[in-house]
């Protein structure tokens, strides 16, 4: 456990014991540095983690305060399970995607960022630089299972998290949907049942339809 996680856990235990009550102001970042004998960055990360968990709230020009406990919600009804012998969603999805071309329509069904947020100038510069150095072998070098340097970098990242993965076990895909399709092809046959969430990402349902699989939807 990292230092900022240890500090966050310590503050959580203090809140649970009643040392800090809802509405109490926590020590400032600099005060916590002195109290806990850790770096300013460690305290900042710990407070950000607690804030993201809803344990504390930040008030502008005031500091951090212990959050009020969430109100108890009534128990949710038992999850419903629905069976669908044949997944048929492509036509409907096509209509939805066509509607998204209308600038007056807000596509709540897809989590696409606003294109105006993209760093287009930086991306264009990167593409221009790559185009100058790319050659015919560049495409071949990145064929499955993927770029060797990238697979080694991913393996090293896993190693830092305590997981021993050989670069030969890493396969680079063109995205999450390709990974999903490859996984389904590896473990299913046409007619098999696949458990999915309800609601479910439409791309996953399209993959089931293409592979002639049946859906067991769990709310």
Buried (B, 14 or more C-beta within 10 A) or exposed (E): EEBBEBBBBEBBEEBEEEEBEEEEEBBBBEEBBEEBEBEEEBBBBBBBBBBEEEBBBEEEEEBBBBBEEEEEEEEEEEEEEEEBEEBEBEEEBEEBEEEBEEEEEEEEBEEEEEEEEEEEEEEEEEEEEEEEEEEEEEEEEEEEBBEBEEBEEBBEEBEEEEEEBEBEEBEBBEEEBEEBBEEBEEEBEEEEBBEBEBEBBBBBBBBBBEBEBBBEBEE
